[in-house]
Structure formats: structure tokens, C-alpha cells
Amino acid sequence: MGGWATNRCMNASRRALFACFTVLLFTLTACRGSLNDMDSRTKVGDKMPTISVGEAPGGTFRLAAQTGKVVVVSFWATWCGPCQVEMPELEKKVWQKYKNSPDFAFVAIAREQDRDTVLRFQKAHANITFPLGWDPTRATYAEFAAAGIPRTYVVNRHGDIAYQSLGYSPDGVDAVGAAVQKALAEN
């Protein structure tokens, strides 16, 4: 009887292991689809895609108008937790440091959000003073990825992507600042 019980227990263990493996394989396959959505459609060295978005309070931000400048473009959303943490850091470590340079521009574009939502956010967050834009249909964002924010880009004076990142980390904001400093030092 000991052999029968052992075989039965081993068979149950094998079935449980197979079930776990199947669930893991299904989960990894499902996650891979999501990770593909997060893949960037750009890379460092590429020409920055054309950007033209509404900008608070009522103007338009056009990347083409920034020719010869180093530009930071950050995609975010009012509901995005990591964005809420990153924005004050970008304000303090990048915008406040370079905003007075005639060779620097900055825009934070709210993905899938309209003008009114961005203006309400701006009013409620007076400590965020850099220019805010909006991309309610994701038409601009679609040039960069299908999913994933915050996304931040540093564009050099020639319109090339000098730096890009996905997600928030304190080191990432420092890297944005370093990329801006390096791009400003280049001709």
C-alpha cells in the first residue's frame, strides 16, 4: 500500500506542478503582450518625432519652433502616480536649473487628457511651473509607444533624441538633468 500511496502522491504533485507551469506560461505570455505595448518606438540617436500640441494656458507647443534648442519632452497623466512623484523632481532638478537659458525648452504633455483637465491640474499644483501640454487623442504619444508613462526625452540642438526613459526613478531625473547639461554643452 505504501507504493500505491506514494505513486498517487507523486501523480498529484506532478499535476499540481503542471498546473502551476501552465498558469506561469499563460501569465508570461499575457505579460509579454503588455511589455510589447511598453516598448519604445524611438531610440537614442533617432530624429525626434514631430510634436505639436496644445499648451497651457491657450497656445501651442511646436517642436519645430524650438530648432537649435535643447528640449525636454515628458509624457504624463494627472492620474499617474509615478508621474505625480516625478513632476516635482523635474521641476526642481531640471526646469528651475535651465528655464532661464535661451537655448532650453520644456514641455510636459498629458497623454489622453484635454485642455480643461490640464488647466485644472495646473491650478491645483502651483508648484509645477514648467509648460504643460495635452494630447487627448494620443496622436502625438502614438509616435513614441503604445503604453507606459512617464516617458521623458531630451532632444539635442539638431533634433535628435539624446536621452529617453520610461518610468520614474530619482536617478532617472538626475540622468535627464545630466543629458540636458551635456546637450547644452555640445554645438
C-alpha positions as a LaTeX table, in Angstrom:
\begin{tabular}{lrrr}
\hline
Residue & $x$ (\AA) & $y$ (\AA) & $z$ (\AA) \\
\hline
Met1 & 0.00 & 0.00 & 0.00 \\
Gly2 & 2.91 & 2.32 & 0.60 \\
Gly3 & 3.84 & 2.16 & $-3.11$ \\
Trp4 & 0.29 & 2.99 & $-4.20$ \\
Ala5 & 0.08 & 5.98 & $-1.85$ \\
Thr6 & 3.49 & 7.19 & $-2.97$ \\
Asn7 & 2.54 & 6.93 & $-6.65$ \\
Arg8 & $-0.77$ & 8.69 & $-6.02$ \\
Cys9 & 1.01 & 11.49 & $-4.14$ \\
Met10 & 3.63 & 11.83 & $-6.91$ \\
Asn11 & 0.92 & 11.97 & $-9.56$ \\
Ala12 & $-0.89$ & 14.69 & $-7.61$ \\
Ser13 & 2.38 & 16.59 & $-7.27$ \\
Arg14 & 3.05 & 16.28 & $-10.99$ \\
Arg15 & $-0.46$ & 17.52 & $-11.81$ \\
Ala16 & $-0.04$ & 20.47 & $-9.44$ \\
Leu17 & 3.38 & 21.25 & $-10.90$ \\
Phe18 & 1.98 & 21.03 & $-14.44$ \\
Ala19 & $-0.92$ & 23.32 & $-13.46$ \\
Cys20 & 1.49 & 25.85 & $-11.95$ \\
Phe21 & 3.68 & 25.68 & $-15.05$ \\
Thr22 & 0.64 & 26.20 & $-17.29$ \\
Val23 & $-0.51$ & 29.21 & $-15.25$ \\
Leu24 & 3.03 & 30.65 & $-15.27$ \\
Leu25 & 3.34 & 30.17 & $-19.03$ \\
Phe26 & $-0.05$ & 31.81 & $-19.61$ \\
Thr27 & 0.86 & 34.71 & $-17.33$ \\
Leu28 & 4.23 & 35.27 & $-19.00$ \\
Thr29 & 2.60 & 35.17 & $-22.43$ \\
Ala30 & $-0.05$ & 37.69 & $-21.34$ \\
Cys31 & 2.56 & 39.96 & $-19.73$ \\
Arg32 & 4.77 & 39.84 & $-22.78$ \\
Gly33 & 1.94 & 41.35 & $-24.80$ \\
Ser34 & 1.75 & 44.17 & $-22.27$ \\
Leu35 & 5.51 & 44.62 & $-22.28$ \\
Asn36 & 5.45 & 44.92 & $-26.07$ \\
Asp37 & 2.98 & 47.77 & $-25.66$ \\
Met38 & 5.53 & 49.48 & $-23.42$ \\
Asp39 & 8.32 & 49.11 & $-25.99$ \\
Ser40 & 9.59 & 52.39 & $-27.31$ \\
Arg41 & 9.13 & 53.24 & $-30.97$ \\
Thr42 & 12.18 & 55.51 & $-30.76$ \\
Lys43 & 15.75 & 55.15 & $-29.63$ \\
Val44 & 18.61 & 57.44 & $-28.70$ \\
Gly45 & 20.08 & 58.87 & $-31.90$ \\
Asp46 & 16.76 & 58.91 & $-33.79$ \\
Lys47 & 15.27 & 62.16 & $-35.03$ \\
Met48 & 12.62 & 63.26 & $-32.55$ \\
Pro49 & 9.12 & 62.78 & $-33.99$ \\
Thr50 & 7.22 & 65.94 & $-34.85$ \\
Ile51 & 5.33 & 67.36 & $-31.90$ \\
Ser52 & 2.58 & 69.94 & $-32.00$ \\
Val53 & 0.20 & 70.02 & $-29.02$ \\
Gly54 & $-2.00$ & 72.48 & $-27.20$ \\
Glu55 & $-0.12$ & 74.24 & $-24.41$ \\
Ala56 & $-1.47$ & 75.93 & $-21.28$ \\
Pro57 & $-2.99$ & 78.38 & $-20.98$ \\
Gly58 & $-4.09$ & 78.51 & $-24.61$ \\
Gly59 & $-1.17$ & 78.34 & $-27.00$ \\
Thr60 & 0.52 & 75.62 & $-29.00$ \\
Phe61 & 3.85 & 73.90 & $-28.40$ \\
Arg62 & 5.63 & 73.06 & $-31.66$ \\
Leu63 & 8.92 & 71.24 & $-31.54$ \\
Ala64 & 9.82 & 72.72 & $-34.93$ \\
Ala65 & 9.74 & 76.18 & $-33.31$ \\
Gln66 & 12.45 & 75.04 & $-30.88$ \\
Thr67 & 15.14 & 74.44 & $-33.53$ \\
Gly68 & 18.60 & 74.96 & $-32.10$ \\
Lys69 & 17.43 & 74.44 & $-28.52$ \\
Val70 & 17.78 & 71.53 & $-26.14$ \\
Val71 & 14.25 & 70.36 & $-25.37$ \\
Val72 & 12.82 & 68.13 & $-22.64$ \\
Val73 & 9.56 & 66.41 & $-23.54$ \\
Ser74 & 7.83 & 64.45 & $-20.80$ \\
Phe75 & 4.63 & 62.42 & $-21.25$ \\
Trp76 & 2.49 & 62.11 & $-18.13$ \\
Ala77 & $-1.11$ & 61.99 & $-16.89$ \\
Thr78 & $-2.90$ & 63.53 & $-13.93$ \\
Trp79 & $-3.94$ & 60.07 & $-12.65$ \\
Cys80 & $-0.41$ & 58.56 & $-12.93$ \\
Gly81 & 1.20 & 58.00 & $-9.52$ \\
Pro82 & 4.80 & 57.81 & $-10.76$ \\
Cys83 & 4.17 & 60.97 & $-12.81$ \\
Gln84 & 2.99 & 62.78 & $-9.67$ \\
Val85 & 6.28 & 61.88 & $-7.98$ \\
Glu86 & 8.45 & 62.70 & $-11.00$ \\
Met87 & 6.98 & 66.11 & $-11.86$ \\
Pro88 & 8.18 & 67.98 & $-8.74$ \\
Glu89 & 11.62 & 66.41 & $-9.24$ \\
Leu90 & 11.73 & 67.55 & $-12.88$ \\
Glu91 & 10.61 & 71.00 & $-11.69$ \\
Lys92 & 13.38 & 71.24 & $-9.11$ \\
Lys93 & 16.28 & 69.46 & $-10.81$ \\
Val94 & 15.73 & 70.36 & $-14.47$ \\
Trp95 & 13.24 & 73.18 & $-15.08$ \\
Gln96 & 14.43 & 75.50 & $-12.30$ \\
Lys97 & 18.06 & 74.94 & $-13.28$ \\
Tyr98 & 17.71 & 75.60 & $-17.02$ \\
Lys99 & 14.49 & 77.59 & $-17.54$ \\
Asn100 & 16.31 & 80.91 & $-17.99$ \\
Ser101 & 18.59 & 79.58 & $-20.71$ \\
Pro102 & 17.58 & 80.85 & $-24.16$ \\
Asp103 & 18.84 & 77.50 & $-25.52$ \\
Phe104 & 16.41 & 75.39 & $-23.46$ \\
Ala105 & 12.73 & 74.44 & $-23.74$ \\
Phe106 & 10.49 & 72.08 & $-21.81$ \\
Val107 & 7.00 & 70.67 & $-22.21$ \\
Ala108 & 5.13 & 68.02 & $-20.22$ \\
Ile109 & 2.38 & 66.53 & $-22.37$ \\
Ala110 & $-0.64$ & 64.97 & $-20.67$ \\
Arg111 & $-1.46$ & 61.79 & $-22.54$ \\
Glu112 & $-5.19$ & 61.21 & $-23.16$ \\
Gln113 & $-6.14$ & 64.37 & $-21.32$ \\
Asp114 & $-7.80$ & 67.51 & $-22.58$ \\
Arg115 & $-7.13$ & 71.19 & $-22.05$ \\
Asp116 & $-9.61$ & 71.60 & $-19.19$ \\
Thr117 & $-8.14$ & 68.66 & $-17.25$ \\
Val118 & $-4.62$ & 70.04 & $-17.67$ \\
Leu119 & $-5.67$ & 73.55 & $-16.64$ \\
Arg120 & $-7.39$ & 72.19 & $-13.51$ \\
Phe121 & $-4.22$ & 70.26 & $-12.67$ \\
Gln122 & $-2.08$ & 73.34 & $-13.23$ \\
Lys123 & $-4.30$ & 75.41 & $-10.95$ \\
Ala124 & $-4.19$ & 72.76 & $-8.21$ \\
His125 & $-0.40$ & 72.31 & $-8.47$ \\
Ala126 & 1.06 & 75.80 & $-8.44$ \\
Asn127 & 4.47 & 74.31 & $-7.60$ \\
Ile128 & 4.65 & 72.87 & $-11.16$ \\
Thr129 & 5.66 & 75.86 & $-13.28$ \\
Phe130 & 7.01 & 74.27 & $-16.44$ \\
Pro131 & 4.86 & 74.36 & $-19.59$ \\
Leu132 & 2.07 & 71.79 & $-19.75$ \\
Gly133 & 0.53 & 70.46 & $-22.94$ \\
Trp134 & $-2.20$ & 67.99 & $-23.79$ \\
Asp135 & $-2.68$ & 65.12 & $-26.21$ \\
Pro136 & $-6.30$ & 63.99 & $-25.72$ \\
Thr137 & $-6.35$ & 61.51 & $-28.62$ \\
Arg138 & $-2.83$ & 60.11 & $-28.03$ \\
Ala139 & $-1.95$ & 61.08 & $-31.60$ \\
Thr140 & 1.40 & 62.55 & $-30.53$ \\
Tyr141 & 2.11 & 59.87 & $-27.92$ \\
Ala142 & 1.49 & 57.12 & $-30.50$ \\
Glu143 & 4.72 & 58.21 & $-32.23$ \\
Phe144 & 6.62 & 57.07 & $-29.14$ \\
Ala145 & 4.84 & 54.00 & $-27.72$ \\
Ala146 & 1.51 & 52.28 & $-27.17$ \\
Ala147 & 1.66 & 52.36 & $-23.37$ \\
Gly148 & 3.75 & 53.41 & $-20.42$ \\
Ile149 & 4.24 & 56.73 & $-18.65$ \\
Pro150 & 6.05 & 58.73 & $-17.52$ \\
Arg151 & 8.25 & 58.87 & $-20.61$ \\
Thr152 & 10.89 & 61.55 & $-20.82$ \\
Tyr153 & 13.03 & 62.64 & $-23.75$ \\
Val154 & 15.93 & 65.04 & $-24.13$ \\
Val155 & 16.28 & 66.38 & $-27.66$ \\
Asn156 & 19.57 & 67.94 & $-28.73$ \\
Arg157 & 20.01 & 71.11 & $-30.78$ \\
His158 & 19.89 & 69.08 & $-34.01$ \\
Gly159 & 16.53 & 67.48 & $-33.24$ \\
Asp160 & 17.97 & 64.09 & $-32.28$ \\
Ile161 & 16.94 & 62.12 & $-29.21$ \\
Ala162 & 19.89 & 62.42 & $-26.83$ \\
Tyr163 & 18.19 & 60.62 & $-23.93$ \\
Gln164 & 14.94 & 58.75 & $-23.31$ \\
Ser165 & 13.47 & 56.97 & $-20.33$ \\
Leu166 & 10.37 & 55.08 & $-19.23$ \\
Gly167 & 9.10 & 55.18 & $-15.67$ \\
Tyr168 & 10.20 & 57.16 & $-12.67$ \\
Ser169 & 13.29 & 56.87 & $-10.52$ \\
Pro170 & 15.24 & 59.57 & $-8.67$ \\
Asp171 & 18.32 & 58.51 & $-10.64$ \\
Gly172 & 16.30 & 58.89 & $-13.85$ \\
Val173 & 15.56 & 62.54 & $-13.13$ \\
Asp174 & 19.26 & 63.10 & $-12.41$ \\
Ala175 & 20.03 & 61.41 & $-15.75$ \\
Val176 & 17.64 & 63.81 & $-17.51$ \\
Gly177 & 19.48 & 66.73 & $-15.94$ \\
Ala178 & 22.85 & 65.29 & $-16.96$ \\
Ala179 & 21.61 & 64.75 & $-20.53$ \\
Val180 & 20.36 & 68.34 & $-20.71$ \\
Gln181 & 23.69 & 69.65 & $-19.40$ \\
Lys182 & 25.64 & 67.54 & $-21.91$ \\
Ala183 & 23.40 & 68.58 & $-24.84$ \\
Leu184 & 23.69 & 72.25 & $-23.91$ \\
Ala185 & 27.49 & 71.95 & $-23.89$ \\
Glu186 & 27.50 & 70.49 & $-27.42$ \\
Asn187 & 27.18 & 72.55 & $-30.59$ \\
\hline
\end{tabular}
